[in-house]
């Protein structure tokens, strides 16, 4: 069976994601569409808006055939490690092609730029720029353009970096995978609902925009951007307060930052150059956004600081993140599947175990696998604790969730 992989967050799932899945179905009607999706925390370093089980269901109802959880250690990492974790997990599950949204459908050009980005010349230039305090994305783009000016039209696009990282990872790890770039519709990072194709940023902002502290928002303003068959479930999730409240999460960040000593912070992933000392001091601010403003510098972007904040809450150490990156994904947690995925589920050539029941898995796991599974479970419990409605905050959901089966 042909298997096309997709790496996604679906934070939240919207018509742009539906478009990508339908486009793949149209081009490759006989291929399995396998999604590796961030779980309870996302790459921007915060709890997902809706829980991973709900987001997986919405994807399955709109064109995905199977959804696997991307372990938290990769889901909260920088773009390079996020991409490497997702690509390697898909390959270990039999995917031999990767589809992703980007600003160009020229696969050969993306392959060329990816190979160039791995060259010693570009890597050296990138390291030198990082030493001078440049952000990683800026350093990589500048180094590539210096060597190949024609690449500027691609790498200067705001959404190009992640697609490039996916393609880089395929080359770096010598994986037998083709790429299927799909022209992106709309503005991926726009904070306004200004077109027919929404951005996740704009949807999250709209849903969290409460009119009063005691009221949950309505889905009226976002319904045009949501798949028709999800309108009812979206309405129920939003109006019942089953979405994460960043103010609650930010309090957790400050709590953990104040509780942990400088030595504990220094052991966390990405904490270096004495930043743990400053972090301890600014954690006395009244809010995480205020503390983050004090930490922001040319070297530390808001996005990087938010990821580091998630490490304080989740306890992701430098040692654990490095080992996970070196070894690659150790298991695949199945969140749901459709009838079309049944033949794939019966395949024997997976090189990681496929997990359908959490309790027997985590109770027998050991070593790195046990650490990564415990992190996933912790992330799920914390995401639930951050939900807006108090009655939705029960923990332990990993143990009683059964993978969705969507009969078509």
Secondary structure, 3 states (H helix, E strand, C coil): CCEEEEEECCCCCCHHHHHHHHHHHHHCCCCEEEEEEECCEECCCEECCCCHHHHHHHHHCCCCCEEEEECHHHHCCCHHHHHHHHHHHHHHCCCCEEEEEECCCCHHHHHHHHHHHCCHHHHHHHHHHHHCCCCHHHHHHHHHHHHCHHHHHHHCCCCHHHHHHHHHHHHHCCCCCEEEEEECCCCCCCCCCCCCCCCHHHHHHHHCCCCCCCCCCCCCCCHHHCCHHHHHHHHHHHHCCCCECHHHHHHHHHHHHHHCCHHHHHCECCCCCCHHHHHHHHCCCCCHHHHHHHHCCCCCCHHHHHHHHHHHHHCCEHHHHHHHHHHCCCEEEEEEEEHHHHHHHCCCCCCCEEECCHHHHHHHCCHHHHHHHHHHHHHHHHHHHCECCHHHCCCCHHHHCCCEEECC
